[in-house]
């Protein structure tokens, strides 16, 4: 693996790391089988993270996803959305 998957969009506006896009340095995709979600999701009244929306997937805990190789996301791009910060790029094997 030579690159990490970039978060190209996040529509979960209730997340403290969403400030015109994901401003976390990296996220972890966790959640349950069939319902992967951003484990970095944080619901606060404040905004935080980097000054730019340039986040990546640091780790993926969804072993059943076709994009998961050695706990890393191999998708070209990842989209996160919904009230639960779902990983919209997830695809079950």
HTML snippet that shows the backbone in 3Dmol.js (N, CA, C, O; Angstrom):
<script src="https://3Dmol.org/build/3Dmol-min.js"></script>
<div id="view" style="width:600px;height:400px;position:relative"></div>
<script>
const pdb = `
ATOM      1  N   UNK A   1       0.853  -1.173   0.000  1.00  0.00           N
ATOM      2  CA  UNK A   1       0.000   0.000   0.000  1.00  0.00           C
ATOM      3  C   UNK A   1       0.899   1.236   0.000  1.00  0.00           C
ATOM      4  O   UNK A   1       1.803   1.354   0.826  1.00  0.00           O
ATOM      5  N   UNK A   2       0.645   2.142  -0.921  1.00  0.00           N
ATOM      6  CA  UNK A   2       1.501   3.320  -1.029  1.00  0.00           C
ATOM      7  C   UNK A   2       0.807   4.624  -0.662  1.00  0.00           C
ATOM      8  O   UNK A   2       1.459   5.660  -0.531  1.00  0.00           O
ATOM      9  N   UNK A   3      -0.499   4.581  -0.498  1.00  0.00           N
ATOM     10  CA  UNK A   3      -1.232   5.805  -0.160  1.00  0.00           C
ATOM     11  C   UNK A   3      -2.398   5.461   0.753  1.00  0.00           C
ATOM     12  O   UNK A   3      -2.844   4.315   0.803  1.00  0.00           O
ATOM     13  N   UNK A   4      -2.885   6.458   1.471  1.00  0.00           N
ATOM     14  CA  UNK A   4      -4.065   6.271   2.311  1.00  0.00           C
ATOM     15  C   UNK A   4      -5.265   6.897   1.628  1.00  0.00           C
ATOM     16  O   UNK A   4      -5.134   7.867   0.881  1.00  0.00           O
ATOM     17  N   UNK A   5      -6.431   6.337   1.888  1.00  0.00           N
ATOM     18  CA  UNK A   5      -7.657   6.815   1.261  1.00  0.00           C
ATOM     19  C   UNK A   5      -8.037   8.194   1.791  1.00  0.00           C
ATOM     20  O   UNK A   5      -8.055   8.418   3.002  1.00  0.00           O
ATOM     21  N   UNK A   6      -8.334   9.100   0.894  1.00  0.00           N
ATOM     22  CA  UNK A   6      -8.727  10.456   1.267  1.00  0.00           C
ATOM     23  C   UNK A   6     -10.233  10.523   1.493  1.00  0.00           C
ATOM     24  O   UNK A   6     -11.003   9.863   0.794  1.00  0.00           O
ATOM     25  N   UNK A   7     -10.648  11.323   2.472  1.00  0.00           N
ATOM     26  CA  UNK A   7     -12.059  11.603   2.691  1.00  0.00           C
ATOM     27  C   UNK A   7     -12.426  12.715   1.712  1.00  0.00           C
ATOM     28  O   UNK A   7     -12.022  13.862   1.902  1.00  0.00           O
ATOM     29  N   UNK A   8     -13.181  12.391   0.676  1.00  0.00           N
ATOM     30  CA  UNK A   8     -13.506  13.396  -0.335  1.00  0.00           C
ATOM     31  C   UNK A   8     -14.757  14.195   0.006  1.00  0.00           C
ATOM     32  O   UNK A   8     -14.958  15.296  -0.505  1.00  0.00           O
ATOM     33  N   UNK A   9     -15.604  13.629   0.879  1.00  0.00           N
ATOM     34  CA  UNK A   9     -16.766  14.402   1.317  1.00  0.00           C
ATOM     35  C   UNK A   9     -17.294  13.862   2.638  1.00  0.00           C
ATOM     36  O   UNK A   9     -17.221  12.665   2.918  1.00  0.00           O
ATOM     37  N   UNK A  10     -17.822  14.769   3.432  1.00  0.00           N
ATOM     38  CA  UNK A  10     -18.502  14.408   4.674  1.00  0.00           C
ATOM     39  C   UNK A  10     -19.694  15.339   4.832  1.00  0.00           C
ATOM     40  O   UNK A  10     -19.546  16.558   4.930  1.00  0.00           O
ATOM     41  N   UNK A  11     -20.871  14.743   4.854  1.00  0.00           N
ATOM     42  CA  UNK A  11     -22.089  15.547   4.998  1.00  0.00           C
ATOM     43  C   UNK A  11     -22.670  15.446   6.405  1.00  0.00           C
ATOM     44  O   UNK A  11     -23.812  15.847   6.630  1.00  0.00           O
ATOM     45  N   UNK A  12     -21.901  14.917   7.352  1.00  0.00           N
ATOM     46  CA  UNK A  12     -22.350  14.810   8.736  1.00  0.00           C
ATOM     47  C   UNK A  12     -22.035  16.118   9.449  1.00  0.00           C
ATOM     48  O   UNK A  12     -21.003  16.245  10.109  1.00  0.00           O
ATOM     49  N   UNK A  13     -22.925  17.080   9.312  1.00  0.00           N
ATOM     50  CA  UNK A  13     -22.669  18.434   9.796  1.00  0.00           C
ATOM     51  C   UNK A  13     -22.649  18.551  11.318  1.00  0.00           C
ATOM     52  O   UNK A  13     -22.171  19.554  11.848  1.00  0.00           O
ATOM     53  N   UNK A  14     -23.159  17.545  12.029  1.00  0.00           N
ATOM     54  CA  UNK A  14     -23.152  17.608  13.496  1.00  0.00           C
ATOM     55  C   UNK A  14     -21.817  17.181  14.084  1.00  0.00           C
ATOM     56  O   UNK A  14     -21.663  17.175  15.305  1.00  0.00           O
ATOM     57  N   UNK A  15     -20.854  16.826  13.253  1.00  0.00           N
ATOM     58  CA  UNK A  15     -19.537  16.408  13.740  1.00  0.00           C
ATOM     59  C   UNK A  15     -18.639  17.624  13.950  1.00  0.00           C
ATOM     60  O   UNK A  15     -18.600  18.526  13.114  1.00  0.00           O
ATOM     61  N   UNK A  16     -17.924  17.642  15.062  1.00  0.00           N
ATOM     62  CA  UNK A  16     -17.022  18.751  15.388  1.00  0.00           C
ATOM     63  C   UNK A  16     -15.861  18.860  14.405  1.00  0.00           C
ATOM     64  O   UNK A  16     -15.230  19.913  14.310  1.00  0.00           O
ATOM     65  N   UNK A  17     -15.572  17.787  13.674  1.00  0.00           N
ATOM     66  CA  UNK A  17     -14.492  17.808  12.690  1.00  0.00           C
ATOM     67  C   UNK A  17     -14.977  18.176  11.289  1.00  0.00           C
ATOM     68  O   UNK A  17     -14.176  18.203  10.354  1.00  0.00           O
ATOM     69  N   UNK A  18     -16.266  18.459  11.126  1.00  0.00           N
ATOM     70  CA  UNK A  18     -16.774  18.855   9.818  1.00  0.00           C
ATOM     71  C   UNK A  18     -16.878  20.373   9.778  1.00  0.00           C
ATOM     72  O   UNK A  18     -17.757  20.966  10.402  1.00  0.00           O
ATOM     73  N   UNK A  19     -15.977  20.981   9.042  1.00  0.00           N
ATOM     74  CA  UNK A  19     -15.956  22.430   8.880  1.00  0.00           C
ATOM     75  C   UNK A  19     -15.713  22.702   7.391  1.00  0.00           C
ATOM     76  O   UNK A  19     -14.613  23.075   6.981  1.00  0.00           O
ATOM     77  N   UNK A  20     -16.762  22.507   6.601  1.00  0.00           N
ATOM     78  CA  UNK A  20     -16.627  22.595   5.152  1.00  0.00           C
ATOM     79  C   UNK A  20     -15.984  21.344   4.581  1.00  0.00           C
ATOM     80  O   UNK A  20     -15.434  21.382   3.481  1.00  0.00           O
ATOM     81  N   UNK A  21     -16.043  20.248   5.302  1.00  0.00           N
ATOM     82  CA  UNK A  21     -15.418  18.979   4.973  1.00  0.00           C
ATOM     83  C   UNK A  21     -14.740  18.449   6.219  1.00  0.00           C
ATOM     84  O   UNK A  21     -14.733  19.110   7.257  1.00  0.00           O
ATOM     85  N   UNK A  22     -14.174  17.268   6.123  1.00  0.00           N
ATOM     86  CA  UNK A  22     -13.556  16.650   7.299  1.00  0.00           C
ATOM     87  C   UNK A  22     -12.190  17.267   7.575  1.00  0.00           C
ATOM     88  O   UNK A  22     -11.287  17.205   6.740  1.00  0.00           O
ATOM     89  N   UNK A  23     -12.049  17.864   8.755  1.00  0.00           N
ATOM     90  CA  UNK A  23     -10.799  18.521   9.143  1.00  0.00           C
ATOM     91  C   UNK A  23      -9.982  17.707  10.151  1.00  0.00           C
ATOM     92  O   UNK A  23      -8.977  18.194  10.668  1.00  0.00           O
ATOM     93  N   UNK A  24     -10.409  16.472  10.432  1.00  0.00           N
ATOM     94  CA  UNK A  24      -9.581  15.589  11.265  1.00  0.00           C
ATOM     95  C   UNK A  24      -8.336  15.231  10.457  1.00  0.00           C
ATOM     96  O   UNK A  24      -8.393  15.184   9.228  1.00  0.00           O
ATOM     97  N   UNK A  25      -7.222  14.980  11.125  1.00  0.00           N
ATOM     98  CA  UNK A  25      -6.018  14.561  10.407  1.00  0.00           C
ATOM     99  C   UNK A  25      -6.272  13.228   9.718  1.00  0.00           C
ATOM    100  O   UNK A  25      -5.915  13.032   8.557  1.00  0.00           O
ATOM    101  N   UNK A  26      -6.905  12.305  10.465  1.00  0.00           N
ATOM    102  CA  UNK A  26      -7.274  10.994   9.937  1.00  0.00           C
ATOM    103  C   UNK A  26      -8.450  10.470  10.744  1.00  0.00           C
ATOM    104  O   UNK A  26      -8.626  10.831  11.908  1.00  0.00           O
ATOM    105  N   UNK A  27      -9.257   9.616  10.118  1.00  0.00           N
ATOM    106  CA  UNK A  27     -10.381   9.004  10.819  1.00  0.00           C
ATOM    107  C   UNK A  27     -10.164   7.505  10.914  1.00  0.00           C
ATOM    108  O   UNK A  27      -9.351   6.932  10.189  1.00  0.00           O
ATOM    109  N   UNK A  28     -10.898   6.885  11.814  1.00  0.00           N
ATOM    110  CA  UNK A  28     -10.966   5.432  11.901  1.00  0.00           C
ATOM    111  C   UNK A  28     -12.367   5.028  11.499  1.00  0.00           C
ATOM    112  O   UNK A  28     -13.345   5.578  12.005  1.00  0.00           O
ATOM    113  N   UNK A  29     -12.473   4.073  10.595  1.00  0.00           N
ATOM    114  CA  UNK A  29     -13.783   3.540  10.233  1.00  0.00           C
ATOM    115  C   UNK A  29     -14.036   2.348  11.143  1.00  0.00           C
ATOM    116  O   UNK A  29     -13.266   1.388  11.164  1.00  0.00           O
ATOM    117  N   UNK A  30     -15.116   2.425  11.887  1.00  0.00           N
ATOM    118  CA  UNK A  30     -15.483   1.360  12.818  1.00  0.00           C
ATOM    119  C   UNK A  30     -16.917   0.953  12.578  1.00  0.00           C
ATOM    120  O   UNK A  30     -17.298   0.655  11.446  1.00  0.00           O
ATOM    121  N   UNK A  31     -17.711   0.936  13.619  1.00  0.00           N
ATOM    122  CA  UNK A  31     -19.117   0.570  13.495  1.00  0.00           C
ATOM    123  C   UNK A  31     -19.311  -0.928  13.554  1.00  0.00           C
ATOM    124  O   UNK A  31     -18.435  -1.669  14.001  1.00  0.00           O
ATOM    125  N   UNK A  32     -20.474  -1.363  13.094  1.00  0.00           N
ATOM    126  CA  UNK A  32     -20.844  -2.771  13.131  1.00  0.00           C
ATOM    127  C   UNK A  32     -20.816  -3.361  11.728  1.00  0.00           C
ATOM    128  O   UNK A  32     -20.840  -2.631  10.737  1.00  0.00           O
ATOM    129  N   UNK A  33     -20.764  -4.674  11.653  1.00  0.00           N
ATOM    130  CA  UNK A  33     -20.812  -5.356  10.367  1.00  0.00           C
ATOM    131  C   UNK A  33     -22.038  -4.897   9.599  1.00  0.00           C
ATOM    132  O   UNK A  33     -23.155  -4.948  10.114  1.00  0.00           O
ATOM    133  N   UNK A  34     -21.833  -4.454   8.383  1.00  0.00           N
ATOM    134  CA  UNK A  34     -22.934  -3.975   7.553  1.00  0.00           C
ATOM    135  C   UNK A  34     -23.344  -2.548   7.836  1.00  0.00           C
ATOM    136  O   UNK A  34     -24.154  -1.985   7.101  1.00  0.00           O
ATOM    137  N   UNK A  35     -22.801  -1.944   8.891  1.00  0.00           N
ATOM    138  CA  UNK A  35     -23.132  -0.563   9.245  1.00  0.00           C
ATOM    139  C   UNK A  35     -21.867   0.179   9.671  1.00  0.00           C
ATOM    140  O   UNK A  35     -21.762   0.619  10.815  1.00  0.00           O
ATOM    141  N   UNK A  36     -20.912   0.320   8.759  1.00  0.00           N
ATOM    142  CA  UNK A  36     -19.662   0.989   9.107  1.00  0.00           C
ATOM    143  C   UNK A  36     -19.870   2.479   9.341  1.00  0.00           C
ATOM    144  O   UNK A  36     -20.691   3.112   8.677  1.00  0.00           O
ATOM    145  N   UNK A  37     -19.133   3.024  10.274  1.00  0.00           N
ATOM    146  CA  UNK A  37     -19.271   4.452  10.556  1.00  0.00           C
ATOM    147  C   UNK A  37     -17.933   5.040  10.977  1.00  0.00           C
ATOM    148  O   UNK A  37     -16.989   4.321  11.306  1.00  0.00           O
ATOM    149  N   UNK A  38     -17.878   6.345  10.958  1.00  0.00           N
ATOM    150  CA  UNK A  38     -16.665   7.063  11.337  1.00  0.00           C
ATOM    151  C   UNK A  38     -16.504   7.010  12.853  1.00  0.00           C
ATOM    152  O   UNK A  38     -17.314   7.571  13.591  1.00  0.00           O
ATOM    153  N   UNK A  39     -15.464   6.338  13.307  1.00  0.00           N
ATOM    154  CA  UNK A  39     -15.198   6.232  14.731  1.00  0.00           C
ATOM    155  C   UNK A  39     -14.633   7.506  15.323  1.00  0.00           C
ATOM    156  O   UNK A  39     -14.494   7.618  16.541  1.00  0.00           O
ATOM    157  N   UNK A  40     -14.303   8.476  14.466  1.00  0.00           N
ATOM    158  CA  UNK A  40     -13.759   9.751  14.909  1.00  0.00           C
ATOM    159  C   UNK A  40     -14.863  10.784  15.098  1.00  0.00           C
ATOM    160  O   UNK A  40     -14.606  11.886  15.581  1.00  0.00           O
ATOM    161  N   UNK A  41     -16.094  10.432  14.717  1.00  0.00           N
ATOM    162  CA  UNK A  41     -17.252  11.329  14.862  1.00  0.00           C
ATOM    163  C   UNK A  41     -17.347  11.838  16.292  1.00  0.00           C
ATOM    164  O   UNK A  41     -17.282  11.064  17.247  1.00  0.00           O
ATOM    165  N   UNK A  42     -17.502  13.143  16.424  1.00  0.00           N
ATOM    166  CA  UNK A  42     -17.585  13.778  17.735  1.00  0.00           C
ATOM    167  C   UNK A  42     -18.625  14.883  17.672  1.00  0.00           C
ATOM    168  O   UNK A  42     -18.450  15.862  16.946  1.00  0.00           O
ATOM    169  N   UNK A  43     -19.699  14.735  18.422  1.00  0.00           N
ATOM    170  CA  UNK A  43     -20.778  15.718  18.412  1.00  0.00           C
ATOM    171  C   UNK A  43     -20.565  16.731  19.529  1.00  0.00           C
ATOM    172  O   UNK A  43     -20.833  16.453  20.698  1.00  0.00           O
ATOM    173  N   UNK A  44     -20.080  17.911  19.151  1.00  0.00           N
ATOM    174  CA  UNK A  44     -19.846  19.012  20.090  1.00  0.00           C
ATOM    175  C   UNK A  44     -20.323  20.313  19.458  1.00  0.00           C
ATOM    176  O   UNK A  44     -20.515  20.375  18.244  1.00  0.00           O
ATOM    177  N   UNK A  45     -20.514  21.341  20.258  1.00  0.00           N
ATOM    178  CA  UNK A  45     -20.880  22.650  19.727  1.00  0.00           C
ATOM    179  C   UNK A  45     -19.674  23.392  19.162  1.00  0.00           C
ATOM    180  O   UNK A  45     -19.832  24.454  18.559  1.00  0.00           O
ATOM    181  N   UNK A  46     -18.486  22.855  19.345  1.00  0.00           N
ATOM    182  CA  UNK A  46     -17.255  23.485  18.852  1.00  0.00           C
ATOM    183  C   UNK A  46     -16.808  22.818  17.564  1.00  0.00           C
ATOM    184  O   UNK A  46     -17.232  21.704  17.257  1.00  0.00           O
ATOM    185  N   UNK A  47     -15.963  23.488  16.819  1.00  0.00           N
ATOM    186  CA  UNK A  47     -15.333  22.929  15.617  1.00  0.00           C
ATOM    187  C   UNK A  47     -13.850  22.801  15.897  1.00  0.00           C
ATOM    188  O   UNK A  47     -13.263  23.655  16.561  1.00  0.00           O
ATOM    189  N   UNK A  48     -13.237  21.730  15.391  1.00  0.00           N
ATOM    190  CA  UNK A  48     -11.828  21.506  15.641  1.00  0.00           C
ATOM    191  C   UNK A  48     -11.160  20.852  14.456  1.00  0.00           C
ATOM    192  O   UNK A  48     -11.756  20.702  13.390  1.00  0.00           O
ATOM    193  N   UNK A  49      -9.922  20.468  14.654  1.00  0.00           N
ATOM    194  CA  UNK A  49      -9.168  19.798  13.611  1.00  0.00           C
ATOM    195  C   UNK A  49      -8.242  20.746  12.887  1.00  0.00           C
ATOM    196  O   UNK A  49      -7.924  21.827  13.383  1.00  0.00           O
ATOM    197  N   UNK A  50      -7.813  20.332  11.709  1.00  0.00           N
ATOM    198  CA  UNK A  50      -6.908  21.116  10.878  1.00  0.00           C
ATOM    199  C   UNK A  50      -7.617  22.334  10.293  1.00  0.00           C
ATOM    200  O   UNK A  50      -8.845  22.414  10.318  1.00  0.00           O
ATOM    201  N   UNK A  51      -6.865  23.255   9.783  1.00  0.00           N
ATOM    202  CA  UNK A  51      -7.437  24.447   9.161  1.00  0.00           C
ATOM    203  C   UNK A  51      -8.009  24.190   7.771  1.00  0.00           C
ATOM    204  O   UNK A  51      -8.671  25.058   7.201  1.00  0.00           O
ATOM    205  N   UNK A  52      -7.758  23.006   7.226  1.00  0.00           N
ATOM    206  CA  UNK A  52      -8.269  22.646   5.896  1.00  0.00           C
ATOM    207  C   UNK A  52      -8.925  21.278   5.960  1.00  0.00           C
ATOM    208  O   UNK A  52      -8.607  20.469   6.832  1.00  0.00           O
ATOM    209  N   UNK A  53      -9.837  21.021   5.041  1.00  0.00           N
ATOM    210  CA  UNK A  53     -10.504  19.723   4.951  1.00  0.00           C
ATOM    211  C   UNK A  53      -9.653  18.800   4.090  1.00  0.00           C
ATOM    212  O   UNK A  53      -9.808  18.754   2.869  1.00  0.00           O
ATOM    213  N   UNK A  54      -8.744  18.058   4.741  1.00  0.00           N
ATOM    214  CA  UNK A  54      -7.815  17.188   4.020  1.00  0.00           C
ATOM    215  C   UNK A  54      -7.602  15.887   4.787  1.00  0.00           C
ATOM    216  O   UNK A  54      -6.468  15.437   4.948  1.00  0.00           O
ATOM    217  N   UNK A  55      -8.684  15.285   5.257  1.00  0.00           N
ATOM    218  CA  UNK A  55      -8.597  14.082   6.085  1.00  0.00           C
ATOM    219  C   UNK A  55      -8.418  12.820   5.254  1.00  0.00           C
ATOM    220  O   UNK A  55      -8.719  12.782   4.061  1.00  0.00           O
ATOM    221  N   UNK A  56      -7.923  11.798   5.921  1.00  0.00           N
ATOM    222  CA  UNK A  56      -7.715  10.495   5.309  1.00  0.00           C
ATOM    223  C   UNK A  56      -8.219   9.413   6.262  1.00  0.00           C
ATOM    224  O   UNK A  56      -8.509   9.689   7.426  1.00  0.00           O
ATOM    225  N   UNK A  57      -8.320   8.191   5.765  1.00  0.00           N
ATOM    226  CA  UNK A  57      -8.672   7.067   6.623  1.00  0.00           C
ATOM    227  C   UNK A  57      -7.378   6.515   7.193  1.00  0.00           C
ATOM    228  O   UNK A  57      -6.536   6.004   6.455  1.00  0.00           O
ATOM    229  N   UNK A  58      -7.221   6.617   8.495  1.00  0.00           N
ATOM    230  CA  UNK A  58      -6.016   6.120   9.150  1.00  0.00           C
ATOM    231  C   UNK A  58      -6.081   4.626   9.385  1.00  0.00           C
ATOM    232  O   UNK A  58      -5.067   3.935   9.286  1.00  0.00           O
ATOM    233  N   UNK A  59      -7.265   4.121   9.696  1.00  0.00           N
ATOM    234  CA  UNK A  59      -7.447   2.693   9.956  1.00  0.00           C
ATOM    235  C   UNK A  59      -8.885   2.304   9.650  1.00  0.00           C
ATOM    236  O   UNK A  59      -9.798   3.125   9.732  1.00  0.00           O
ATOM    237  N   UNK A  60      -9.067   1.046   9.299  1.00  0.00           N
ATOM    238  CA  UNK A  60     -10.420   0.535   9.045  1.00  0.00           C
ATOM    239  C   UNK A  60     -10.601  -0.765   9.804  1.00  0.00           C
ATOM    240  O   UNK A  60      -9.822  -1.705   9.643  1.00  0.00           O
ATOM    241  N   UNK A  61     -11.628  -0.813  10.630  1.00  0.00           N
ATOM    242  CA  UNK A  61     -11.913  -1.989  11.444  1.00  0.00           C
ATOM    243  C   UNK A  61     -12.936  -2.917  10.793  1.00  0.00           C
ATOM    244  O   UNK A  61     -13.274  -3.954  11.364  1.00  0.00           O
ATOM    245  N   UNK A  62     -13.432  -2.562   9.611  1.00  0.00           N
ATOM    246  CA  UNK A  62     -14.450  -3.372   8.939  1.00  0.00           C
ATOM    247  C   UNK A  62     -13.792  -4.401   8.027  1.00  0.00           C
ATOM    248  O   UNK A  62     -13.625  -4.165   6.831  1.00  0.00           O
ATOM    249  N   UNK A  63     -13.422  -5.537   8.595  1.00  0.00           N
ATOM    250  CA  UNK A  63     -12.715  -6.590   7.872  1.00  0.00           C
ATOM    251  C   UNK A  63     -13.503  -7.132   6.684  1.00  0.00           C
ATOM    252  O   UNK A  63     -12.914  -7.633   5.726  1.00  0.00           O
ATOM    253  N   UNK A  64     -14.823  -7.037   6.741  1.00  0.00           N
ATOM    254  CA  UNK A  64     -15.661  -7.584   5.669  1.00  0.00           C
ATOM    255  C   UNK A  64     -15.798  -6.645   4.474  1.00  0.00           C
ATOM    256  O   UNK A  64     -16.480  -6.983   3.506  1.00  0.00           O
ATOM    257  N   UNK A  65     -15.171  -5.489   4.520  1.00  0.00           N
ATOM    258  CA  UNK A  65     -15.251  -4.529   3.412  1.00  0.00           C
ATOM    259  C   UNK A  65     -14.218  -4.900   2.335  1.00  0.00           C
ATOM    260  O   UNK A  65     -13.087  -5.268   2.653  1.00  0.00           O
ATOM    261  N   UNK A  66     -14.615  -4.800   1.077  1.00  0.00           N
ATOM    262  CA  UNK A  66     -13.710  -5.128  -0.031  1.00  0.00           C
ATOM    263  C   UNK A  66     -12.517  -4.187  -0.085  1.00  0.00           C
ATOM    264  O   UNK A  66     -11.487  -4.536  -0.661  1.00  0.00           O
ATOM    265  N   UNK A  67     -12.635  -3.009   0.500  1.00  0.00           N
ATOM    266  CA  UNK A  67     -11.553  -2.022   0.475  1.00  0.00           C
ATOM    267  C   UNK A  67     -10.560  -2.194   1.626  1.00  0.00           C
ATOM    268  O   UNK A  67      -9.579  -1.454   1.700  1.00  0.00           O
ATOM    269  N   UNK A  68     -10.793  -3.152   2.523  1.00  0.00           N
ATOM    270  CA  UNK A  68      -9.942  -3.336   3.690  1.00  0.00           C
ATOM    271  C   UNK A  68      -8.831  -4.340   3.384  1.00  0.00           C
ATOM    272  O   UNK A  68      -9.094  -5.507   3.092  1.00  0.00           O
ATOM    273  N   UNK A  69      -7.598  -3.870   3.457  1.00  0.00           N
ATOM    274  CA  UNK A  69      -6.427  -4.732   3.332  1.00  0.00           C
ATOM    275  C   UNK A  69      -5.508  -4.435   4.503  1.00  0.00           C
ATOM    276  O   UNK A  69      -5.001  -3.322   4.647  1.00  0.00           O
ATOM    277  N   UNK A  70      -5.302  -5.434   5.328  1.00  0.00           N
ATOM    278  CA  UNK A  70      -4.432  -5.275   6.495  1.00  0.00           C
ATOM    279  C   UNK A  70      -4.864  -4.116   7.385  1.00  0.00           C
ATOM    280  O   UNK A  70      -4.023  -3.386   7.910  1.00  0.00           O
ATOM    281  N   UNK A  71      -6.176  -3.945   7.554  1.00  0.00           N
ATOM    282  CA  UNK A  71      -6.790  -2.916   8.396  1.00  0.00           C
ATOM    283  C   UNK A  71      -6.614  -1.498   7.852  1.00  0.00           C
ATOM    284  O   UNK A  71      -6.803  -0.520   8.576  1.00  0.00           O
ATOM    285  N   UNK A  72      -6.252  -1.395   6.581  1.00  0.00           N
ATOM    286  CA  UNK A  72      -6.108  -0.105   5.908  1.00  0.00           C
ATOM    287  C   UNK A  72      -7.134  -0.029   4.779  1.00  0.00           C
ATOM    288  O   UNK A  72      -7.477  -1.046   4.177  1.00  0.00           O
ATOM    289  N   UNK A  73      -7.620   1.171   4.496  1.00  0.00           N
ATOM    290  CA  UNK A  73      -8.600   1.380   3.441  1.00  0.00           C
ATOM    291  C   UNK A  73      -7.883   1.577   2.116  1.00  0.00           C
ATOM    292  O   UNK A  73      -7.013   2.439   1.992  1.00  0.00           O
ATOM    293  N   UNK A  74      -8.254   0.774   1.126  1.00  0.00           N
ATOM    294  CA  UNK A  74      -7.636   0.867  -0.192  1.00  0.00           C
ATOM    295  C   UNK A  74      -8.541   1.536  -1.220  1.00  0.00           C
ATOM    296  O   UNK A  74      -8.216   1.559  -2.407  1.00  0.00           O
ATOM    297  N   UNK A  75      -9.667   2.077  -0.779  1.00  0.00           N
ATOM    298  CA  UNK A  75     -10.566   2.778  -1.706  1.00  0.00           C
ATOM    299  C   UNK A  75      -9.870   4.019  -2.258  1.00  0.00           C
ATOM    300  O   UNK A  75      -9.055   4.633  -1.569  1.00  0.00           O
ATOM    301  N   UNK A  76     -10.185   4.385  -3.487  1.00  0.00           N
ATOM    302  CA  UNK A  76      -9.610   5.609  -4.069  1.00  0.00           C
ATOM    303  C   UNK A  76     -10.015   6.839  -3.280  1.00  0.00           C
ATOM    304  O   UNK A  76      -9.222   7.762  -3.093  1.00  0.00           O
ATOM    305  N   UNK A  77     -11.252   6.842  -2.822  1.00  0.00           N
ATOM    306  CA  UNK A  77     -11.794   7.973  -2.070  1.00  0.00           C
ATOM    307  C   UNK A  77     -12.891   7.453  -1.156  1.00  0.00           C
ATOM    308  O   UNK A  77     -13.523   6.437  -1.447  1.00  0.00           O
ATOM    309  N   UNK A  78     -13.112   8.150  -0.054  1.00  0.00           N
ATOM    310  CA  UNK A  78     -14.129   7.746   0.910  1.00  0.00           C
ATOM    311  C   UNK A  78     -15.079   8.908   1.140  1.00  0.00           C
ATOM    312  O   UNK A  78     -14.672  10.064   1.254  1.00  0.00           O
ATOM    313  N   UNK A  79     -16.353   8.563   1.205  1.00  0.00           N
ATOM    314  CA  UNK A  79     -17.398   9.547   1.504  1.00  0.00           C
ATOM    315  C   UNK A  79     -18.075   9.135   2.797  1.00  0.00           C
ATOM    316  O   UNK A  79     -18.361   7.957   3.013  1.00  0.00           O
ATOM    317  N   UNK A  80     -18.328  10.109   3.654  1.00  0.00           N
ATOM    318  CA  UNK A  80     -18.975   9.888   4.937  1.00  0.00           C
ATOM    319  C   UNK A  80     -20.240  10.734   4.962  1.00  0.00           C
ATOM    320  O   UNK A  80     -20.236  11.860   4.466  1.00  0.00           O
ATOM    321  N   UNK A  81     -21.327  10.207   5.534  1.00  0.00           N
ATOM    322  CA  UNK A  81     -22.553  10.997   5.568  1.00  0.00           C
ATOM    323  C   UNK A  81     -23.599  10.446   6.503  1.00  0.00           C
ATOM    324  O   UNK A  81     -23.406   9.422   7.159  1.00  0.00           O
ATOM    325  N   UNK A  82     -24.702  11.143   6.548  1.00  0.00           N
ATOM    326  CA  UNK A  82     -25.820  10.763   7.400  1.00  0.00           C
ATOM    327  C   UNK A  82     -25.618  11.184   8.840  1.00  0.00           C
ATOM    328  O   UNK A  82     -24.537  11.632   9.223  1.00  0.00           O
ATOM    329  N   UNK A  83     -26.657  11.039   9.630  1.00  0.00           N
ATOM    330  CA  UNK A  83     -26.618  11.424  11.042  1.00  0.00           C
ATOM    331  C   UNK A  83     -25.645  10.582  11.857  1.00  0.00           C
ATOM    332  O   UNK A  83     -25.153  11.029  12.892  1.00  0.00           O
ATOM    333  N   UNK A  84     -25.364   9.358  11.391  1.00  0.00           N
ATOM    334  CA  UNK A  84     -24.490   8.460  12.144  1.00  0.00           C
ATOM    335  C   UNK A  84     -23.069   8.437  11.591  1.00  0.00           C
ATOM    336  O   UNK A  84     -22.272   7.591  11.997  1.00  0.00           O
ATOM    337  N   UNK A  85     -22.735   9.329  10.689  1.00  0.00           N
ATOM    338  CA  UNK A  85     -21.398   9.398  10.062  1.00  0.00           C
ATOM    339  C   UNK A  85     -21.040   8.069   9.408  1.00  0.00           C
ATOM    340  O   UNK A  85     -19.960   7.523   9.632  1.00  0.00           O
ATOM    341  N   UNK A  86     -21.955   7.562   8.602  1.00  0.00           N
ATOM    342  CA  UNK A  86     -21.761   6.278   7.927  1.00  0.00           C
ATOM    343  C   UNK A  86     -20.686   6.370   6.861  1.00  0.00           C
ATOM    344  O   UNK A  86     -20.549   7.395   6.193  1.00  0.00           O
ATOM    345  N   UNK A  87     -19.923   5.295   6.704  1.00  0.00           N
ATOM    346  CA  UNK A  87     -18.953   5.215   5.607  1.00  0.00           C
ATOM    347  C   UNK A  87     -19.741   4.817   4.364  1.00  0.00           C
ATOM    348  O   UNK A  87     -20.149   3.664   4.225  1.00  0.00           O
ATOM    349  N   UNK A  88     -19.952   5.759   3.473  1.00  0.00           N
ATOM    350  CA  UNK A  88     -20.768   5.538   2.276  1.00  0.00           C
ATOM    351  C   UNK A  88     -20.000   4.814   1.182  1.00  0.00           C
ATOM    352  O   UNK A  88     -20.592   4.412   0.180  1.00  0.00           O
ATOM    353  N   UNK A  89     -18.699   4.640   1.354  1.00  0.00           N
ATOM    354  CA  UNK A  89     -17.869   3.942   0.364  1.00  0.00           C
ATOM    355  C   UNK A  89     -17.721   2.456   0.674  1.00  0.00           C
ATOM    356  O   UNK A  89     -17.105   1.716  -0.092  1.00  0.00           O
ATOM    357  N   UNK A  90     -18.279   2.026   1.784  1.00  0.00           N
ATOM    358  CA  UNK A  90     -18.219   0.639   2.230  1.00  0.00           C
ATOM    359  C   UNK A  90     -18.884  -0.286   1.218  1.00  0.00           C
ATOM    360  O   UNK A  90     -19.947   0.022   0.679  1.00  0.00           O
ATOM    361  N   UNK A  91     -18.242  -1.421   0.972  1.00  0.00           N
ATOM    362  CA  UNK A  91     -18.817  -2.480   0.139  1.00  0.00           C
ATOM    363  C   UNK A  91     -18.492  -3.822   0.785  1.00  0.00           C
ATOM    364  O   UNK A  91     -17.322  -4.156   0.970  1.00  0.00           O
ATOM    365  N   UNK A  92     -19.509  -4.580   1.123  1.00  0.00           N
ATOM    366  CA  UNK A  92     -19.297  -5.897   1.745  1.00  0.00           C
ATOM    367  C   UNK A  92     -18.721  -6.870   0.726  1.00  0.00           C
ATOM    368  O   UNK A  92     -19.011  -6.785  -0.467  1.00  0.00           O
ATOM    369  N   UNK A  93     -17.906  -7.791   1.212  1.00  0.00           N
ATOM    370  CA  UNK A  93     -17.331  -8.853   0.348  1.00  0.00           C
ATOM    371  C   UNK A  93     -18.398  -9.804  -0.072  1.00  0.00           C
ATOM    372  O   UNK A  93     -18.123 -10.761  -0.796  1.00  0.00           O
TER     373      UNK A  93
END
`;
const viewer = $3Dmol.createViewer("view");
viewer.addModel(pdb, "pdb");
viewer.setStyle({}, {cartoon: {color: "spectrum"}});
viewer.zoomTo();
viewer.render();
</script>
